[in-house]
């Protein structure tokens, strides 16, 4: 079985490029649009110069005001800063796992596909075994190698004739063990993506709640509900939520993607195991007793 329905790497590259462009466009500052809008408003109301001058002055002041995301983080409460640092660490670790697993699983799929094409073109198992080292990252090739080695051990031990069922069972156990080991190796660190996707929003929510508590404390001590007094605390709280979502969304998306690819690889290893056992069983039935 040669599953050609599997997503090609070019599709993933296109999706990654689209996500990169989306994040890049969303990160563009809106300040560059403000002068154009202000000029359009001034052109439409050029007969009222007294109202245009304050608008321009207000625009200049807003451009000089350090109210960006980094300024909010630098002036945030220590608890909010700690939450943001934890979330950034989660995000960095998640992206490291994503890149490493993406490369590893991609190689596993490509080499497994090449090995299957090569295996079904060979004339004997010995010829396939001689070339198995060409596919070191292929879990299907590792499954075949484990089954072939077990089969050779049984042949060397002289198990045959009445021990046919025992031989097939031994080979089947060797195939299942190798498939489990290969799948465990490919799944390593991927559960962290699920943990990050489920925990990061709640960690960010904790920072949001803390910032809102500080805002209410400011209202209680100052006795005013002016947005100028409580706005910075609310902004700091929203920054924590945004960082939590930034860490969680890619982790969830790539966790689901890796889970689907590993599911296909696991099914492919099982299918190859069944085909290999069929070859062994047919060989045992057609083999002469004592040969």
Secondary structure, 3 states (H helix, E strand, C coil): CCCCCCCCHHHHHHHHHHHHHHHHHHHCCCHHHHHHHHHHHHHHCCCCHHHHHHHHHHHHHHHHCCCCHHHHHHCCCHHHHHHHHHHHHHHHHHHHHHHHHHHHHHHHHHHHHHHHHHHCCCCCHHHHHHCHHHCCCCHHHHHHHHHHHHHHHHHHHCCCHHHHHHHHHHHHHHHHHHHHHHHHHHHCCHHHHHHHHHHHHHHHHHHHHHHHHHHHHHHHHHCCCCHHHHHHHHHHHHHHHHHHHHHHHHHHHHHHHHHHHHHHHHHHHHHHHHHHHHHHHHHHHHCCCCC
